[in-house]
Amino acid sequence: MMIRMGFAEGWRRWIHACVFQSSMSVLVNGNPTEDFKVGKGLRQGDPLSPFLFLIVAEGLTCLMRRAVDNNIFQGYKVSNNITFHTLQFADDTIIVGE
């Protein structure tokens, strides 16, 4: 998806490293443990999280649009000229169809 959105290879590598090669420590009785590798995912509150969400949300929207265009999925018809299939707000997504 990032390639389709025009992300340069350097950005894609940087994002991949942030997600798959990060390390952290935990406070135990007020003292930090030694750093350990995190296999995957982001820590809570990571500033990269909203940007990754937007990339994924855009990907989902493109897939839904393609499914509707190819008659694989039918959205909800509100009137003669208005049909919708996906509602997105903040970090919520609703897929609507008949």
C-alpha positions in Angstrom: 0.0 0.0 0.0 2.8 2.4 0.8 4.3 1.8 -2.6 0.9 2.6 -4.3 0.7 5.8 -2.1 4.1 6.9 -3.4 6.2 6.3 -0.3 10.0 6.3 -1.1 11.9 3.2 -0.2 13.8 5.0 2.5 10.5 5.9 4.3 9.2 2.3 3.9 12.4 0.9 5.5 12.2 3.4 8.3 8.6 2.5 9.1 9.4 -1.2 8.9 12.3 -0.8 11.3 10.1 1.2 13.7 7.5 -1.6 13.7 9.7 -4.7 13.6 13.1 -3.8 15.1 12.2 -1.7 18.2 13.3 -2.4 21.7 11.9 -1.3 25.1 12.2 -1.8 28.8 9.7 -2.1 31.6 9.7 -0.5 35.0 9.7 -3.0 37.9 9.5 -1.5 41.3 10.4 1.9 39.8 13.6 0.5 38.1 13.9 -0.1 34.3 14.7 -3.6 33.2 17.3 -4.2 30.5 16.1 -3.4 27.0 14.5 -6.3 25.1 13.5 -6.6 21.4 9.8 -6.3 20.6 8.9 -8.8 17.9 6.2 -6.7 16.3 3.7 -4.0 16.9 3.8 -0.5 18.3 3.9 0.6 21.9 0.8 2.4 23.2 0.9 6.1 22.3 3.5 5.6 19.6 3.4 8.7 17.4 3.7 6.5 14.3 0.4 4.8 15.1 -2.1 7.4 13.6 -0.2 7.5 10.4 -0.1 3.8 10.0 -3.8 3.7 10.7 -4.5 6.2 7.9 -2.5 4.1 5.5 -4.5 1.0 6.4 -7.8 2.9 6.3 -7.0 4.2 2.9 -6.1 0.7 1.7 -9.4 -0.6 3.0 -11.3 2.2 1.3 -9.6 1.4 -2.0 -10.4 -2.3 -1.7 -14.0 -1.6 -0.9 -14.3 0.8 -3.9 -12.8 -1.9 -6.2 -15.2 -4.5 -4.8 -18.2 -2.2 -5.5 -16.9 -1.3 -9.0 -16.5 -5.1 -9.8 -20.0 -5.9 -8.4 -18.5 -8.1 -5.6 -20.0 -6.0 -2.9 -23.1 -3.7 -3.0 -23.2 -0.6 -0.8 -26.3 0.8 0.8 -28.5 3.0 -1.5 -29.7 6.1 0.3 -31.4 7.7 -2.8 -31.3 7.4 -6.6 -27.9 9.1 -6.8 -26.3 8.3 -3.5 -24.8 4.9 -2.4 -22.2 4.4 0.2 -20.3 1.4 1.5 -17.8 2.6 4.1 -18.1 5.1 6.9 -14.9 6.1 8.7 -14.4 8.5 11.6 -11.4 8.8 13.9 -10.4 5.2 14.5 -13.7 3.6 13.7 -14.8 2.0 10.4 -18.3 0.8 9.5 -18.8 -1.3 6.4 -22.4 -1.0 5.1 -24.1 -3.1 2.4 -27.1 -5.0 1.4 
